[in-house]
Amino acid sequence: MSSVQETSETGDRSNPAIELFATIRNSVTLTIALLGVILFVAGFIINTGVWAAIYAVWGTALFLFGVTAYAIIWWQRH
């Protein structure tokens, strides 16, 4: 006898990390926010000079813009 495993699309819960990456990948505003985090970290790693400050400011601005835009769009849809 062979056993067949039945799964339903609504009952399965995939890995939360995969769901998070899928949400970010499918959202332009969250992708912008992620780019902001990457720029901020790059500025933190550089840690000296004008470019470190520029990356930190741009990163912060992009992060705040992305998260705020995502929140506004989410709020309007719900």
C-alpha positions in Angstrom: 0.0 0.0 0.0 1.2 3.5 -0.8 0.3 6.3 1.5 -0.6 9.6 0.0 -0.2 12.7 2.1 -3.0 15.2 1.6 -2.4 18.9 2.1 -4.6 21.8 1.7 -3.4 25.2 0.6 -5.2 27.0 3.4 -3.9 24.6 6.2 -0.2 24.7 5.4 2.0 27.2 7.0 5.3 27.7 5.4 8.4 29.0 7.1 7.9 32.6 8.5 11.2 33.7 7.1 10.2 32.6 3.6 6.9 34.5 4.0 8.8 37.6 5.1 11.2 37.5 2.2 8.3 36.9 -0.2 6.4 39.9 1.2 9.4 42.1 0.9 10.2 40.9 -2.6 6.6 41.5 -3.8 6.4 45.0 -2.2 8.2 48.0 -3.8 7.9 50.1 -0.6 9.4 47.3 1.6 12.1 46.8 -0.9 12.9 50.5 -0.6 12.9 50.2 3.2 15.3 47.2 2.9 17.6 49.2 0.7 17.6 51.9 3.3 18.7 49.4 6.0 21.5 48.2 3.7 22.7 51.8 3.1 22.5 52.6 6.8 24.6 49.5 7.7 27.1 50.4 4.9 27.5 53.8 6.5 27.9 52.2 9.9 30.6 49.9 8.5 32.5 52.7 6.8 32.3 54.7 10.1 34.4 57.6 9.0 34.2 60.4 6.4 31.5 62.1 4.4 30.2 58.9 2.7 29.4 57.3 6.0 27.2 60.2 6.9 25.6 60.3 3.5 24.8 56.6 3.6 23.4 56.9 7.1 21.1 59.8 6.2 20.0 58.3 2.9 19.4 54.9 4.5 17.4 56.4 7.3 15.3 58.5 4.8 14.7 55.5 2.5 13.7 53.3 5.5 11.3 55.8 6.9 9.8 56.4 3.5 9.4 52.8 2.7 7.8 51.8 6.0 5.5 54.8 6.1 4.3 54.3 2.5 3.7 50.6 3.2 1.8 51.4 6.4 -0.4 53.9 4.6 -1.1 51.5 1.7 -1.9 48.7 4.1 -4.1 50.9 6.2 -6.1 52.1 3.1 -6.6 48.5 1.9 -7.9 47.3 5.3 
